[in-house]
């Protein structure tokens, strides 16, 4: 499935490239993060307004941070969570991860904080840290849950990766990297020791990290250049990794010619 920053919808794309709209919900302005919970047949969608969508407005631009859930088979709405109301300031709900129990963790790129939506549907601020606030622009972005009891969270503008304890979210440690992964957008764990990180902001590549010490540190073992601009997310299907070359740079650049095409690149 793919979202749309411009149209605020969710669509299905099959292996032949056929595109079919799956969720069209007037509450959605820009759909950034998607996650399908197969066990509970639930589609999770983050909803934000960076100001370039068809339904952008003064009341929501730079302020909207929400998550909507849908039946993953029918697309029927299930629940809606207003996360932006949990703190003051600007907001952008970006990416989402689920733990084994079904609790959801959501990054806010502008706040910048991590929210938690528990299995009872209660939303709260989960993790905050002064290191999350450094620099301008988008901050927290990609997020992944590790079965050993922590989250891996990427910071877009500085290229850092953090390990956040689920038992004690005040325990936040940087992952030692061989270089800053500036523009780190979507991340996906392949297994316990391998992480895919999609980079844009001029890097336009996907790297595979490996860690042998429980993500205290990591090294780069593979990298692939994107075919088109602005790769944003990765999806794993069997043994294959697909990277979305979103071309969002053309949407955010006022002088650029707007395009509607994108590319799913198989690594």
Secondary structure, DSSP 8 states (H G I E B T S, - for coil): -EE-TTT-EEEEE-TT--EEEEEE-TT-SEEEEEEEETTTTEEEEEEE--S-STT--TTTTTT-EEEEEEETTT--EEEEEE-GGGSSS---EEEEEE-TT--EEEEETTTTEEEEE-TTS-EEEEE--GGGG-SSS--EEEEEEETTTEEEEEETTTTEEEEEESS-TT-EEE-B-SS--TTEEEEEESSSSEEEEEE-TT--EEEEEE-SSSSSB-EEEEEEE-SSS-EEEEEEETTEEEEEE--THHHH-TTS------EEEE-
